[in-house]
Amino acid sequence: MWDLLTMIRKVDLIVEVLDAREPLITHSSILEKNVLKRGKPLLLAMNKSDLVPLSLIESWKEYFRSRGLHAIYLSATGHLGTRLLRKSIQEELPQDGSVLLVGYPKTGKSSIINALKSRHSVSTSKLPMSAGSTRGISLLRIGRILIYDTPGVIPPDGDPFEKAIRGYPIEKLMDPIPPALRIVRVSSNIDREALVRKYGEFTSPENFLEIVAKKRGWFYGKSGEPNVEEAARAVIREYHEGRITYYTFPPSN
């Protein structure tokens, strides 16, 4: 996080990439605090918005506006909304300036960078990130704006569910089952039939993991019971790949 804080001081605008399905969990309050503390503008880019109903993503946009934060939505992989992102960046920086893109792992920061690397932009030189650092910064120019393409990933902290959503390495999760069960519960409330069509009928989130394990031939060696831990990892993985219908609603006022 310290390299990010150093970069915050260096640039004129910070763009934080969020997952439109879980905007609050993928929004860093620590980042927000440090950005606003230094008087810098913060633009929230809710990526993967194609996985969320339009009315809901508009509600999230209004929610952040009520908190005094500017939020837009896009789908970088589908090249939807990248023009709006460029326009929003230029509106936040009426004069020449520099931008830093940051976000938790798996929110799609790299996809946004790739979408911005079009005929509208040109890459410039690579710079060292700091003295003694082997990581580099690519400078991307879009018109009069410089964008720093850095290893700007916020460490995935929080409780087990927050870590799972924020892209903590799945194989390193101490217990992947509780986060997976929560994902299944939310998904089942949204579109249970979609889960049934893909995985088969189930009676509970716990039973769902057993069915996934059996369907994929995952069993514990000694007992022969379904390997629900491996099934849980698969559920979390498929969440990040957008293969499970899942989204959340803004807090009620």
C-alpha atoms as one frame of an Amber mdcrd trajectory, in Angstrom:
protein
   0.000   0.000   0.000   2.912   2.348   0.646   3.905   2.497  -3.018   0.314
   3.456  -3.789   0.396   6.231  -1.185   3.577   7.530  -2.751   1.908   7.591
  -6.155  -1.180   9.345  -4.751   1.026  12.278  -3.821   2.542  12.290  -7.303
  -0.571  12.358  -9.502  -3.488  14.761  -9.995  -6.357  12.231 -10.153  -6.904
   8.733  -8.783  -9.234   6.313 -10.574 -10.234   3.375  -8.408 -11.567   0.352
 -10.279 -14.441  -1.411  -8.484 -16.349  -4.595  -9.234 -19.896  -3.465 -10.096
 -21.300  -6.585  -8.403 -19.767  -5.691  -5.024 -18.918  -1.963  -5.179 -18.634
  -1.421  -1.430 -16.420  -4.409  -0.697 -14.134  -3.595  -3.631 -13.919   0.076
  -2.639 -11.028   0.850  -0.299 -11.972   3.236   2.492  -8.271   3.556   3.313
  -7.526   4.662  -0.228 -10.455   7.097  -0.191  -9.288   8.605   3.090  -5.733
   9.105   1.845  -6.817  10.536  -1.486  -9.282  13.035  -0.016  -6.848  13.904
   2.786  -4.455  15.163   0.128  -7.173  17.095  -1.665  -7.020  14.932  -4.778
 -10.093  14.037  -6.847 -11.222  10.403  -6.784 -13.127   8.808  -9.661 -14.778
   5.424  -9.051 -14.949   3.215 -12.153 -17.424   0.381 -11.574 -16.203  -2.289
 -13.973 -18.013  -5.492 -15.071 -21.286  -3.568 -15.204 -22.531  -5.909 -17.928
 -23.023  -8.469 -15.123 -25.451  -6.183 -13.238 -28.949  -4.866 -14.153 -28.777
  -1.297 -15.466 -31.246   0.003 -12.873 -29.097  -1.421 -10.084 -25.849   0.046
 -11.345 -27.603   3.426 -11.627 -28.633   3.020  -7.982 -25.032   2.407  -6.997
 -23.968   5.478  -8.948 -26.553   7.543  -7.040 -25.452   6.007  -3.737 -21.850
   7.114  -4.257 -23.050  10.526  -5.420 -24.917  10.886  -2.100 -21.561  10.332
  -0.399 -19.934  13.040  -2.483 -18.082  10.609  -4.755 -18.085  10.606  -8.547
 -18.803   7.138  -9.931 -19.231   5.844 -13.464 -19.779   2.333 -14.797 -18.277
   0.388 -17.672 -17.367  -3.049 -18.960 -13.767  -2.950 -20.098 -13.723  -6.438
 -21.629 -16.732  -5.534 -23.776 -15.304  -2.084 -24.547 -18.478  -0.555 -23.134
 -18.081   2.760 -21.353 -14.372   3.316 -22.011 -15.229   6.474 -23.947 -17.158
   7.694 -20.898 -14.124   6.903 -18.736 -11.879   9.011 -20.981 -14.408  11.852
 -20.918 -14.781  11.664 -17.129 -11.012  11.739 -16.660 -10.753  14.811 -18.867
 -13.595  16.523 -16.972 -11.882  15.860 -13.644  -8.666  17.351 -15.042  -9.545
  20.520 -16.976  -5.811  21.219 -17.333  -2.936  18.927 -18.255  -2.505  16.333
 -15.543  -1.678  12.798 -14.512  -3.833   9.862 -13.453  -3.254   6.741 -11.364
  -5.440   3.646 -11.839  -5.717   1.408  -8.774  -7.958  -1.403  -7.574  -8.181
  -4.708  -5.780  -7.064  -7.814  -7.708  -9.594  -9.154 -10.242 -11.588  -5.923
 -10.494 -10.338  -5.573 -14.064  -7.739  -2.799 -13.834  -5.618  -4.483 -16.501
  -8.633  -4.796 -18.809  -9.296  -1.082 -18.455  -5.674  -0.269 -19.247  -5.859
  -2.496 -22.325  -9.118  -0.830 -23.404  -7.516   2.593 -23.023  -4.531   1.484
 -25.111  -6.274   2.225 -28.371  -5.819   4.695 -31.184  -6.737   7.371 -28.627
  -3.531   6.782 -26.693   0.195   6.332 -27.112   2.630   4.642 -24.757   5.669
   6.585 -23.657   8.730   5.626 -21.694   8.995   3.301 -18.711  10.123   4.802
 -15.435  11.398   3.187 -12.243   8.726   3.076  -9.574  11.115   4.101  -6.838
  14.775   3.948  -5.969  15.864   0.326  -5.911  12.575  -0.929  -7.348  12.604
  -3.458 -10.178   8.970  -2.767 -11.060   8.287  -0.255 -13.805   5.679   2.354
 -14.595   4.378   2.682 -18.129   3.181   6.160 -19.029   0.122   6.184 -21.257
  -0.865   9.462 -22.912  -4.471  10.144 -23.851  -4.536  13.572 -25.415  -3.147
  15.910 -22.773  -3.545  13.386 -19.938  -0.825  11.053 -18.653  -1.948   7.779
 -17.084   0.431   5.848 -14.857   0.103   2.121 -15.526   1.609   0.734 -12.335
   1.339  -2.440 -10.275  -1.450  -0.460  -8.560  -3.174  -3.319  -6.805  -4.607
  -2.790  -3.328  -3.763  -5.716  -0.991  -6.874  -7.886  -0.471  -7.548  -7.538
   3.251 -10.639  -7.947   5.439 -12.609 -10.907   6.755 -12.610 -14.234   4.830
 -15.521 -13.223   2.590 -14.042  -9.801   1.829 -10.696 -11.404   1.040 -12.359
 -13.842  -1.351 -14.260 -11.069  -3.147 -11.194  -8.806  -3.210  -9.155 -11.384
  -5.093  -7.057 -12.998  -2.374  -5.391 -16.108  -3.887  -8.045 -18.812  -3.659
  -5.582 -21.575  -2.840  -4.348 -19.571   0.168  -7.766 -19.053   1.774  -7.787
 -20.775   5.168 -11.393 -21.954   4.711 -13.027 -21.283   1.318 -16.356 -22.840
   2.328 -18.038 -19.903   4.199 -17.333 -17.367   1.385 -18.542 -19.859  -1.229
 -21.736 -20.572   0.721 -22.469 -16.845   0.884 -21.951 -16.497  -2.874 -24.325
 -19.399  -3.495 -26.964 -17.915  -1.160 -26.895 -14.552  -2.914 -26.879 -16.133
  -6.365 -29.731 -18.462  -5.431 -31.851 -15.530  -4.263 -31.255 -13.749  -7.573
 -31.683 -16.607 -10.046 -31.907 -20.067  -8.502 -33.005 -21.624 -11.787 -29.761
 -20.562 -13.451 -27.798 -22.487 -10.819 -30.069 -25.529 -11.205 -29.680 -25.537
 -14.998 -25.912 -25.408 -14.733 -25.216 -27.602 -11.703 -28.380 -29.584 -11.006
 -31.071 -29.457  -8.339 -29.939 -28.708  -4.770 -31.630 -28.269  -1.415 -29.250
 -25.845   0.319 -25.955 -24.020  -0.283 -24.166 -26.821   1.585 -25.834 -29.405
  -0.634 -24.884 -27.312  -3.660 -21.175 -27.704  -2.835 -21.631 -31.457  -2.462
 -23.308 -31.643  -5.870 -20.544 -29.621  -7.522 -17.904 -31.889  -5.966 -19.688
 -35.067  -7.099 -20.294 -33.709 -10.585 -16.605 -32.963 -11.025 -15.324 -36.119
  -9.374 -13.796 -34.457  -6.331 -13.744 -36.707  -3.258 -11.666 -36.941  -0.091
  -9.286 -39.880  -0.423  -9.834 -41.682   2.866 -13.537 -41.129   3.508 -14.769
 -40.933  -0.062 -16.953 -37.955   0.918 -17.445 -35.104  -1.601 -14.530 -32.665
  -1.443 -16.567 -29.577  -0.635 -13.446 -27.461  -0.059 -12.397 -27.920  -3.679
 -15.977 -27.234  -4.768 -15.928 -24.022  -2.706 -12.752 -22.869  -4.447 -14.427
 -23.562  -7.797 -17.436 -21.444  -6.799 -15.212 -18.500  -5.821 -13.243 -18.895
  -9.034 -16.405 -18.934 -11.138 -17.672 -15.855  -9.314 -14.552 -13.964 -10.389
 -14.952 -15.248 -13.943 -18.517 -13.921 -14.026 -20.004 -17.382 -14.518 -22.304
 -17.154 -11.498 -25.103 -14.585 -11.365 -24.340 -12.387  -8.374 -24.812  -8.767
  -7.374 -25.633  -6.682  -4.310 -27.742  -3.612  -3.567 -26.746  -0.231  -2.110
 -27.353   0.262   1.629 -30.756   1.677   2.520 -30.788   5.279   3.650
